Amino acid sequence: MDKLYSPATARQIINKYGFHISKSLGQNFLADRNIVENIVRGANIGKEDLVIEVGPGMGVLTAAAAEQARLVIGIEIDENLIPILKDTLKEYANVRIINGDFLKMDLEGLIREAYEGNREGFSDVKLIGNLPYYITSPIIMKVLEEQAEGTQGIRSLTIMMQKEVADRIRAVPGTKAYGALSVAVQYYCTVNMVAVVSKEVFVPKPKVDSAVLHLSMREEPPVELLDSATFFAVVKAGFGQRRKTLLNSLTGINGMDKQQIQTLLDSVGIDPIRRAETLELKEFAVIANYIKTESKEV
């Protein structure tokens, strides 16, 4: 497997198969042993785990995960990479490659099928990947929203992304980076930085540096909600016009006019001239729960 870590080998594979790198698919192939090992270590992959990889590319991370896991399922959207993966991963009997769009995948069905095909089962289900920059947020939110309540669902994500996106996910209230993505991920997960990754370790080299985050699904939400849909509607409205005060950005939510929003904020003790970027998760929860309670009483 050592040969897969070399940038020179990545270029040789590209030339051998006449592969054309797709900018539209955000293809930047990782070619650094230390970073690959950091991802596998950060994911804490065990010998009884099921690992799902988003975008295996040329199979560098896939191979490293396969040496630790019971089964690795790689989902690759680019059909031109499939023959390359069959070549680079031919020595790993515990790897299954699927040509498909991860965003359209039935993750629950995929995991259920994996369990049915392995009598010994799995101790945990973990997702890894070097995510394309342009669809990082949709991929993360798909997993979190679909898997949060699954008893056999994905329990952690160890993923590489553009450093700017990682900074947004980790951001705290009162900072410019703090936004709807920060709130959503922190609601579902605990967030830990695994590594900052230089743009120099990719083929081709991207314009920006990356970072690897480990997102661990929470056993219990950090705040108590009457209705999660209302909570996320409040978050979306607040950050949809983030320069506006809460009084203005929340007006119209659930059909409430400005006076009703004023009354709401006064009732829960939140200054109506504050902006969404200053609110902690528990404050979004208080607003959402008030709205849900009021709507039940109407």
C-alpha positions in Angstrom: 0.0 0.0 0.0 2.9 2.3 0.6 3.1 3.2 -3.1 -0.3 4.8 -3.0 1.0 7.6 -0.7 3.3 9.1 -3.3 2.2 12.1 -5.4 4.4 10.7 -8.2 2.3 7.5 -8.1 -0.9 9.4 -8.2 0.3 11.1 -11.4 1.4 7.8 -12.8 -2.1 6.3 -12.2 -3.7 9.3 -13.8 -1.5 8.9 -16.9 -1.9 5.1 -17.0 -5.6 5.2 -17.2 -5.8 8.4 -19.2 -7.9 9.8 -16.3 -9.1 13.4 -16.6 -9.4 15.3 -13.3 -12.9 16.8 -12.9 -13.0 20.3 -11.5 -16.8 20.1 -11.4 -16.5 17.2 -9.0 -13.9 18.9 -6.9 -11.3 16.2 -7.3 -8.1 16.8 -5.3 -6.5 13.5 -4.4 -4.7 13.1 -1.1 -1.2 11.8 -1.4 0.4 12.0 2.1 0.9 9.1 4.5 0.9 11.1 7.7 -2.5 12.7 6.9 -4.0 9.4 5.9 -2.8 7.9 9.2 -4.2 10.9 11.1 -7.6 10.4 9.6 -7.7 6.6 10.4 -6.4 7.3 13.9 -8.8 10.2 14.4 -11.7 7.9 13.3 -10.6 5.3 15.8 -11.3 2.5 13.4 -11.5 -0.9 15.0 -11.3 -4.4 13.5 -15.1 -4.9 14.0 -16.2 -1.6 12.5 -18.1 -0.9 9.3 -16.6 2.1 7.6 -18.4 4.1 4.9 -16.1 6.3 2.8 -17.4 9.3 0.7 -15.4 9.6 -2.5 -12.6 7.1 -2.3 -10.8 8.6 -5.3 -7.8 6.5 -6.0 -8.2 4.4 -2.8 -5.4 5.8 -0.6 -7.6 6.3 2.5 -9.7 3.3 1.6 -6.7 1.0 1.8 -5.6 2.4 5.1 -9.1 2.0 6.5 -9.4 -1.6 5.2 -6.3 -2.6 7.1 -8.1 -1.7 10.3 -11.9 -2.3 9.7 -14.1 -5.4 9.1 -15.7 -3.9 6.0 -15.1 -0.6 4.1 -17.8 0.6 1.6 -16.6 3.3 -0.7 -19.1 5.4 -2.6 -17.6 7.0 -5.7 -19.6 9.2 -8.1 -17.1 9.2 -10.9 -17.4 6.0 -12.9 -14.0 6.7 -14.5 -12.4 6.0 -11.1 -14.0 2.6 -10.7 -11.3 0.7 -12.8 -8.6 2.5 -10.9 -10.1 1.5 -7.6 -10.4 -2.1 -8.7 -6.7 -2.0 -9.4 -5.4 -0.2 -6.3 -7.6 -2.1 -3.9 -7.5 -5.6 -5.5 -5.6 -7.0 -2.5 -8.4 -6.0 0.0 -11.2 -8.6 0.2 -13.0 -6.4 2.8 -13.6 -3.5 0.4 -16.8 -2.8 -1.6 -16.9 0.0 -4.1 -20.2 1.5 -5.2 -20.5 3.8 -8.2 -23.1 6.3 -7.1 -24.0 9.8 -5.8 -23.6 9.8 -2.0 -26.3 12.5 -1.7 -28.8 10.2 -3.3 -27.8 7.1 -1.3 -30.2 5.3 1.0 -27.8 5.2 4.0 -30.1 3.3 6.2 -30.6 0.6 3.5 -26.9 0.5 2.8 -26.1 -0.1 6.5 -28.9 -2.7 6.9 -27.7 -4.6 3.9 -24.1 -4.6 5.3 -25.4 -6.1 8.6 -27.4 -8.7 6.7 -24.3 -9.7 4.8 -22.0 -10.1 7.8 -23.1 -12.6 10.4 -20.7 -11.2 13.0 -22.2 -7.7 12.7 -20.2 -4.6 13.5 -19.3 -2.9 16.7 -19.7 0.6 15.2 -20.5 2.4 11.9 -18.1 5.2 11.0 -17.9 7.6 8.0 -14.7 8.9 6.6 -13.8 10.9 3.5 -12.0 13.7 1.7 -15.1 15.7 0.9 -15.4 17.8 -2.3 -15.4 21.4 -1.2 -18.6 22.3 -3.2 -20.8 19.8 -1.4 -19.3 19.5 2.0 -22.2 21.0 3.9 -24.9 19.0 2.1 -23.0 15.7 2.7 -22.6 16.5 6.4 -26.2 17.5 6.9 -27.5 14.5 5.0 -25.6 12.2 7.4 -26.6 14.1 10.6 -30.3 14.4 9.7 -30.7 10.8 8.6 -28.5 9.1 11.1 -29.1 11.0 14.4 -31.7 8.6 15.7 -30.5 5.4 14.0 -29.7 2.5 16.3 -27.4 1.0 13.7 -26.6 4.3 12.0 -23.4 6.2 11.5 -22.0 7.2 14.9 -19.1 9.4 13.8 -17.7 11.3 10.9 -14.0 11.9 10.4 -13.8 14.0 7.3 -11.5 16.4 5.5 -12.8 19.7 4.2 -11.8 23.2 3.3 -10.3 24.8 6.4 -12.8 27.7 6.1 -15.7 25.3 6.4 -14.1 23.5 9.4 -13.7 26.9 11.1 -17.4 27.6 10.5 -18.4 24.3 12.0 -16.2 24.9 15.1 -17.1 28.5 15.5 -18.6 29.9 18.8 -21.2 32.6 19.2 -20.1 36.2 18.7 -17.6 35.3 15.9 -18.0 36.0 12.2 -17.6 32.3 11.3 -20.5 31.3 13.5 -23.6 30.5 11.5 -26.4 28.0 10.8 -23.9 25.3 10.0 -22.2 25.8 13.3 -25.4 25.5 15.2 -26.7 22.4 13.2 -23.5 20.4 13.6 -23.0 21.3 17.2 -26.6 20.3 18.0 -26.0 16.8 16.6 -22.3 16.3 17.4 -19.3 17.0 19.5 -16.6 18.5 17.3 -12.9 17.9 17.5 -10.0 19.0 15.3 -7.9 16.2 14.0 -5.4 18.0 11.7 -4.8 21.0 9.6 -3.8 19.9 6.1 -1.6 21.9 3.7 -2.7 22.2 0.1 0.7 20.9 -0.9 -0.3 17.3 -0.2 -2.9 17.0 -2.9 -2.8 16.1 -6.6 -3.7 18.5 -8.1 -3.0 21.2 -5.5 -6.1 23.1 -4.5 -6.0 26.8 -3.8 -6.7 26.6 -0.1 -5.6 24.5 3.0 -7.9 21.8 4.5 -8.7 20.5 7.9 -9.8 17.1 9.3 -12.6 17.2 11.9 -14.0 14.3 14.0 -17.7 14.7 14.5 -19.2 12.3 17.1 -22.9 11.9 17.3 -24.3 12.9 20.6 -26.2 10.4 22.7 -28.5 13.1 23.9 -29.1 16.6 22.3 -27.4 19.5 24.2 -30.7 21.3 24.5 -34.2 20.1 25.0 -36.6 20.9 22.1 -40.3 20.6 21.7 -39.9 20.4 18.0 -36.6 20.2 16.1 -38.2 21.5 12.8 -39.1 24.7 14.6 -35.7 25.0 16.1 -34.0 24.8 12.7 -36.5 27.1 11.2 -35.6 29.7 13.8 -31.9 29.1 13.1 -32.4 29.4 9.3 -34.4 32.6 9.7 -32.0 34.2 12.1 -28.9 33.6 9.9 -30.8 34.1 6.6 -30.4 37.9 7.1 -27.6 37.9 9.7 -27.0 41.6 9.6 -30.6 42.2 10.8 -31.7 42.2 14.4 -33.6 39.3 15.7 -36.7 41.4 15.8 -36.5 41.8 12.0 -35.0 38.5 11.0 -37.5 36.5 12.9 -40.6 38.5 11.8 -42.8 36.2 9.6 -41.6 33.0 11.2 -44.6 30.7 11.9 -46.8 33.6 10.6 -45.8 35.9 13.5 -45.7 39.7 13.0 -43.2 42.1 14.4 -45.2 42.8 17.5 -45.6 39.1 18.3 -41.8 38.6 17.8 -41.2 41.6 20.2 -43.5 40.0 22.8 -41.8 36.6 22.3 -38.3 38.0 22.8 -39.3 40.1 25.8 -41.0 37.0 27.3 -37.9 34.8 27.1 -35.5 37.6 28.1 -33.6 38.0 24.9 -32.8 41.5 23.6 -34.6 42.0 20.3 -31.7 44.1 18.9 -29.3 41.2 19.2 -28.3 39.3 16.1 -28.4 35.6 15.5 -24.6 35.3 15.6 -24.7 36.2 19.3 -27.1 33.4 20.3 -26.0 30.2 22.0 -27.8 26.9 21.2 -29.9 27.1 24.4 -31.2 30.6 23.4 -32.3 29.3 19.9 -34.0 26.5 21.8 -35.8 28.9 24.1 -37.2 30.9 21.2 -38.2 27.7 19.3 -39.9 26.2 22.3 -41.8 29.4 22.9 -43.0 29.5 19.3 -44.1 25.8 19.5 -45.9 26.4 22.7 -47.7 29.4 21.4 -48.8 27.6 18.2 -50.3 24.8 20.3 -52.3 27.3 22.3 -53.7 29.0 19.2 
